[in-house]
């Protein structure tokens, strides 16, 4: 099986012990499972216009969070409309 450039970089970083073990893996796992459950019930589609900068920043943040950017956006909206969005 051939690996692409990104996959090779991931393997290399893992082999170089650059990965950090999550201290509370079960808590993080539960968090992302809840996000997936909250965003998997997609029965409506919307269109939204964003500035290029905002979209770029959202995509960068989604990479940090390990989520697709559309899932991150849906999660933010979900938290906001349910009063659970905490501004930092």
JOFEN-V216048 format. One record per residue. RES is the residue in three letters. PSI is psi in radians with two decimals (999 if undefined). BURIAL is I if it has 9 or more other ideal C-beta (glycine too) atoms within 8 Angstrom, else O. D_FIRST is the distance of its C-alpha to the first C-alpha in Angstrom with 1 decimal. Layout:
res=RES psi=PSI burial=BURIAL d_first=D_FIRST
res=RES psi=PSI burial=BURIAL d_first=D_FIRST
This chain:
res=UNK psi=2.27 burial=O d_first=0.0
res=UNK psi=2.45 burial=O d_first=3.8
res=UNK psi=2.49 burial=O d_first=6.6
res=UNK psi=3.11 burial=O d_first=9.9
res=UNK psi=-0.82 burial=O d_first=13.2
res=UNK psi=-0.74 burial=O d_first=14.3
res=UNK psi=-0.69 burial=O d_first=11.4
res=UNK psi=-0.69 burial=I d_first=11.8
res=UNK psi=-0.67 burial=O d_first=15.5
res=UNK psi=-0.83 burial=O d_first=15.3
res=UNK psi=-0.78 burial=I d_first=13.6
res=UNK psi=-0.78 burial=O d_first=16.2
res=UNK psi=-0.63 burial=I d_first=19.0
res=UNK psi=-0.80 burial=I d_first=18.3
res=UNK psi=-0.46 burial=O d_first=18.2
res=UNK psi=0.23 burial=O d_first=21.4
res=UNK psi=0.70 burial=O d_first=23.1
res=UNK psi=-0.08 burial=O d_first=23.8
res=UNK psi=2.53 burial=O d_first=23.4
res=UNK psi=2.27 burial=O d_first=26.6
res=UNK psi=2.34 burial=O d_first=27.1
res=UNK psi=2.27 burial=O d_first=29.0
res=UNK psi=-0.77 burial=O d_first=32.5
res=UNK psi=1.31 burial=O d_first=33.1
res=UNK psi=-0.76 burial=O d_first=29.8
res=UNK psi=-0.67 burial=O d_first=31.5
res=UNK psi=-0.80 burial=O d_first=33.7
res=UNK psi=-0.72 burial=I d_first=30.9
res=UNK psi=-0.79 burial=O d_first=28.9
res=UNK psi=-0.68 burial=O d_first=32.1
res=UNK psi=-0.85 burial=O d_first=32.7
res=UNK psi=-0.49 burial=I d_first=29.5
res=UNK psi=-0.69 burial=O d_first=29.9
res=UNK psi=-0.73 burial=O d_first=33.3
res=UNK psi=-0.79 burial=I d_first=32.1
res=UNK psi=-0.76 burial=I d_first=29.7
res=UNK psi=-0.75 burial=O d_first=32.5
res=UNK psi=-0.52 burial=I d_first=34.9
res=UNK psi=-0.09 burial=I d_first=32.7
res=UNK psi=-0.27 burial=O d_first=31.3
res=UNK psi=1.14 burial=O d_first=34.7
res=UNK psi=1.88 burial=O d_first=34.5
res=UNK psi=0.06 burial=O d_first=37.1
res=UNK psi=2.58 burial=O d_first=38.5
res=UNK psi=2.45 burial=O d_first=37.1
res=UNK psi=2.76 burial=O d_first=38.8
res=UNK psi=2.48 burial=O d_first=38.7
res=UNK psi=2.47 burial=O d_first=39.5
res=UNK psi=2.28 burial=O d_first=40.1
res=UNK psi=2.73 burial=O d_first=39.2
res=UNK psi=2.70 burial=O d_first=39.7
res=UNK psi=-0.68 burial=O d_first=36.7
res=UNK psi=-0.80 burial=O d_first=37.3
res=UNK psi=-0.76 burial=O d_first=37.3
res=UNK psi=-0.73 burial=I d_first=34.2
res=UNK psi=-0.77 burial=O d_first=32.4
res=UNK psi=-0.68 burial=O d_first=33.8
res=UNK psi=-0.75 burial=I d_first=32.7
res=UNK psi=-0.70 burial=I d_first=29.1
res=UNK psi=-0.78 burial=O d_first=29.2
res=UNK psi=-0.67 burial=I d_first=30.8
res=UNK psi=-0.61 burial=I d_first=28.2
res=UNK psi=-0.72 burial=O d_first=25.4
res=UNK psi=-0.68 burial=O d_first=27.6
res=UNK psi=-0.25 burial=O d_first=28.1
res=UNK psi=0.55 burial=O d_first=24.4
res=UNK psi=2.65 burial=I d_first=25.6
res=UNK psi=2.54 burial=O d_first=25.3
res=UNK psi=-0.59 burial=I d_first=28.5
res=UNK psi=-0.60 burial=O d_first=30.0
res=UNK psi=-0.71 burial=I d_first=29.8
res=UNK psi=-0.78 burial=I d_first=31.4
res=UNK psi=-0.80 burial=I d_first=34.2
res=UNK psi=-0.68 burial=I d_first=34.8
res=UNK psi=-0.74 burial=I d_first=35.0
res=UNK psi=-0.81 burial=I d_first=37.5
res=UNK psi=-0.77 burial=O d_first=39.6
res=UNK psi=-0.82 burial=I d_first=39.5
res=UNK psi=-0.71 burial=I d_first=40.7
res=UNK psi=-0.87 burial=I d_first=43.3
res=UNK psi=-0.31 burial=O d_first=44.9
res=UNK psi=0.18 burial=O d_first=45.0
res=UNK psi=0.38 burial=O d_first=46.7
res=UNK psi=0.12 burial=O d_first=44.0
res=UNK psi=2.06 burial=O d_first=42.9
res=UNK psi=2.04 burial=O d_first=44.0
res=UNK psi=2.38 burial=O d_first=44.4
res=UNK psi=999 burial=O d_first=43.6
